[in-house]
Amino acid sequence: MASKTVKVGSSVGLHARPAAMVAEKAGEFDEEITLATAEEGPIDASSMMLIMTLGAECGCEVTVESENEQAVTVIAELIEKDLDSE
């Protein structure tokens, strides 16, 4: 299982727009991708609503896990970006 922990880069955290962008990208992979914080998760990264339940604010550490190492890299890089400015 591949795993990577990154900090949320979006100024509003993983809320509506950033969560939707992460969920959409996660849905492009066949393998399950999960997200977790120290307090919450793991949750299915392809669900916008579940991502928002993490309550991950800007700077919060989120762990991305999947059997697909490329999926982990892509989702981790997306979480690190300021998706509000995209």
C-alpha positions as CSV (number, residue, x, y, z in Angstrom):
1,M,0.0,0.0,0.0
2,A,1.4,3.4,-1.0
3,S,1.0,6.3,1.4
4,K,1.9,10.0,1.5
5,T,1.2,12.7,4.1
6,V,0.8,16.2,2.8
7,K,-0.4,19.6,4.0
8,V,-3.6,21.1,2.6
9,G,-2.7,24.1,0.4
10,S,-6.1,25.6,-0.2
11,S,-6.8,28.7,2.0
12,V,-10.3,27.4,2.7
13,G,-9.1,23.9,3.4
14,L,-10.8,20.9,1.7
15,H,-14.2,22.4,1.5
16,A,-16.7,22.5,-1.4
17,R,-14.7,23.4,-4.5
18,P,-11.4,21.8,-3.5
19,A,-13.2,18.7,-2.2
20,A,-15.0,18.4,-5.5
21,M,-11.8,18.7,-7.5
22,V,-10.1,16.0,-5.4
23,A,-13.1,13.7,-5.6
24,E,-13.4,14.1,-9.4
25,K,-9.7,13.3,-9.9
26,A,-9.8,10.3,-7.4
27,G,-12.8,8.9,-9.4
28,E,-10.6,8.6,-12.5
29,F,-8.6,5.8,-10.8
30,D,-9.8,2.2,-10.6
31,E,-8.2,1.5,-7.2
32,E,-9.7,2.8,-4.0
33,I,-8.0,5.9,-2.6
34,T,-8.5,7.0,1.0
35,L,-7.8,10.2,2.9
36,A,-7.3,10.6,6.6
37,T,-6.3,13.2,9.2
38,A,-5.0,12.6,12.7
39,E,-8.6,13.0,13.9
40,E,-10.8,11.6,11.1
41,G,-10.9,8.9,8.4
42,P,-10.0,7.0,6.5
43,I,-12.6,8.1,4.0
44,D,-13.2,7.4,0.3
45,A,-11.4,10.1,-1.7
46,S,-13.9,9.9,-4.6
47,S,-16.7,11.3,-2.3
48,M,-16.8,15.1,-2.1
49,M,-19.2,14.9,0.9
50,L,-16.9,12.5,2.8
51,I,-13.8,14.7,2.0
52,M,-15.6,17.7,3.6
53,T,-16.4,15.6,6.8
54,L,-12.6,15.5,7.4
55,G,-12.7,19.2,8.4
56,A,-9.2,19.6,6.9
57,E,-8.3,23.2,7.1
58,C,-5.3,25.0,5.3
59,G,-2.1,23.5,6.7
60,C,-3.8,20.4,8.1
61,E,-1.9,17.1,7.4
62,V,-3.8,14.6,5.3
63,T,-2.6,11.1,4.6
64,V,-3.4,9.7,1.1
65,E,-3.3,5.9,0.7
66,S,-4.0,3.5,-2.2
67,E,-2.6,0.3,-3.8
68,N,-1.9,2.6,-6.9
69,E,1.3,4.6,-6.2
70,Q,0.5,7.0,-9.1
71,A,-2.9,7.7,-7.7
72,V,-1.4,8.6,-4.3
73,T,1.1,11.0,-6.0
74,V,-1.6,12.7,-8.1
75,I,-4.1,13.2,-5.2
76,A,-1.3,14.3,-2.8
77,E,-0.1,16.9,-5.2
78,L,-3.6,18.1,-5.8
79,I,-4.2,18.5,-2.0
80,E,-1.0,20.5,-1.6
81,K,-2.1,23.0,-4.2
82,D,-4.2,26.1,-3.5
83,L,-7.2,24.9,-5.4
84,D,-9.1,28.1,-4.8
85,S,-6.9,29.9,-7.3
86,E,-7.2,27.3,-10.0
